[in-house]
């Protein structure tokens, strides 16, 4: 017997903020941040199940893209459709991009 699970959904602004915060607090890429991602996405917000997280991490590792960015896009798509994927991708890259640009300007 298969039990249907209600898909979680967030507003575009909430998705962007969530992934911006994750981009600010997760260091070392997707595998290094696995515990933080699980804590935030699975345990605290209950946006995805643990099995979903594991399968999406494996899928992100198989596609030719930066793994953390691919994972963020897949989660964003799950919880907010195509705009969720766009917002999560941009938001997770923004903190690191700003730091690199600031370092370039300062040097």
Backbone torsions as a table, in degrees:
resi	resn	phi	psi	omega
1	UNK	NA	132.5	179.6
2	UNK	-104.6	128.4	179.7
3	UNK	-99.0	124.3	178.9
4	UNK	-72.4	138.2	-179.5
5	UNK	-112.9	135.2	178.4
6	UNK	-70.1	126.5	178.3
7	UNK	-73.3	135.1	177.5
8	UNK	-75.3	150.6	179.7
9	UNK	-144.0	141.9	176.9
10	UNK	-132.1	158.9	175.5
11	UNK	-71.5	162.8	-179.5
12	UNK	-58.7	-44.4	-179.5
13	UNK	-64.3	-40.3	178.9
14	UNK	-65.4	-39.5	177.5
15	UNK	-64.1	-46.3	179.5
16	UNK	-60.5	-44.8	-179.5
17	UNK	-64.6	-44.1	179.6
18	UNK	-57.7	-48.2	-177.0
19	UNK	-76.8	-25.2	172.0
20	UNK	-65.1	-45.7	178.3
21	UNK	-63.4	-42.4	177.4
22	UNK	-63.2	-38.6	177.1
23	UNK	-64.2	-31.5	179.0
24	UNK	-78.4	-28.5	-171.3
25	UNK	-109.5	-10.1	-179.6
26	UNK	-104.5	121.3	-178.0
27	UNK	-120.5	148.8	174.2
28	UNK	92.9	9.1	178.7
29	UNK	89.8	-178.7	-172.8
30	UNK	-63.5	-44.3	-175.9
31	UNK	-69.0	-37.0	178.7
32	UNK	-69.3	-29.6	-176.8
33	UNK	-95.3	9.8	-174.5
34	UNK	-54.8	-44.3	-179.1
35	UNK	-65.2	-41.9	178.8
36	UNK	-64.1	-42.8	178.6
37	UNK	-63.4	-42.8	178.7
38	UNK	-63.3	-43.6	179.9
39	UNK	-60.2	-45.1	-174.8
40	UNK	-78.5	-47.1	-172.8
41	UNK	-84.3	-35.5	-174.8
42	UNK	-96.3	-53.2	-171.8
43	UNK	-82.5	-48.5	-174.6
44	UNK	-78.0	-54.5	-174.5
45	UNK	-93.3	-16.6	179.7
46	UNK	53.8	42.8	179.3
47	UNK	-80.7	-32.7	178.0
48	UNK	-139.4	164.6	176.5
49	UNK	-87.7	166.6	178.5
50	UNK	-62.9	-38.4	177.8
51	UNK	-64.4	-40.1	176.4
52	UNK	-62.6	-42.2	-179.9
53	UNK	-60.7	-46.8	-178.9
54	UNK	-63.5	-44.3	-178.8
55	UNK	-68.5	-36.5	177.6
56	UNK	-70.1	-33.5	176.0
57	UNK	-66.0	-40.6	177.4
58	UNK	-66.7	-40.5	177.7
59	UNK	-63.7	-40.1	178.6
60	UNK	-64.4	-32.8	179.2
61	UNK	-72.8	-22.9	-176.3
62	UNK	-90.5	-21.8	-177.6
63	UNK	-89.8	151.1	-176.8
64	UNK	-80.0	79.1	178.8
65	UNK	-157.8	162.0	172.3
66	UNK	-57.1	128.5	-170.4
67	UNK	-60.8	-43.2	-178.3
68	UNK	-65.2	-40.0	178.6
69	UNK	-67.4	-42.6	178.6
70	UNK	-64.2	-41.6	178.4
71	UNK	-62.9	-44.6	178.9
72	UNK	-61.5	-42.1	179.7
73	UNK	-64.3	-40.8	179.8
74	UNK	-67.6	-41.1	177.1
75	UNK	-65.5	-45.1	178.3
76	UNK	-58.0	-40.6	178.1
77	UNK	-65.7	-40.0	179.0
78	UNK	-59.9	-40.4	-172.6
79	UNK	-102.0	-8.9	-178.2
80	UNK	-148.0	13.6	179.6
81	UNK	71.1	-157.8	-175.7
82	UNK	-63.8	-38.9	178.6
83	UNK	-69.5	-31.0	174.0
84	UNK	-64.9	-38.6	177.6
85	UNK	-66.1	-42.9	178.8
86	UNK	-64.3	-48.6	-178.7
87	UNK	-63.1	-42.2	-179.4
88	UNK	-67.9	-37.8	180.0
89	UNK	-65.2	-48.1	-179.8
90	UNK	-66.2	-43.1	-175.8
91	UNK	-67.1	-35.4	-178.7
92	UNK	-75.8	-25.0	177.9
93	UNK	-84.5	-24.2	-171.6
94	UNK	-58.3	-47.5	-178.4
95	UNK	-60.9	-46.3	179.7
96	UNK	-65.5	-38.6	179.2
97	UNK	-64.3	-43.1	178.8
98	UNK	-63.2	-41.7	178.7
99	UNK	-63.6	-42.9	179.4
100	UNK	-65.1	-43.8	178.3
101	UNK	-63.0	-41.1	177.7
102	UNK	-63.1	-41.1	178.2
103	UNK	-64.9	-38.6	177.5
104	UNK	-65.6	-40.7	179.9
105	UNK	-67.9	-40.2	-178.3
106	UNK	-73.0	-24.8	179.2
107	UNK	-95.6	NA	NA
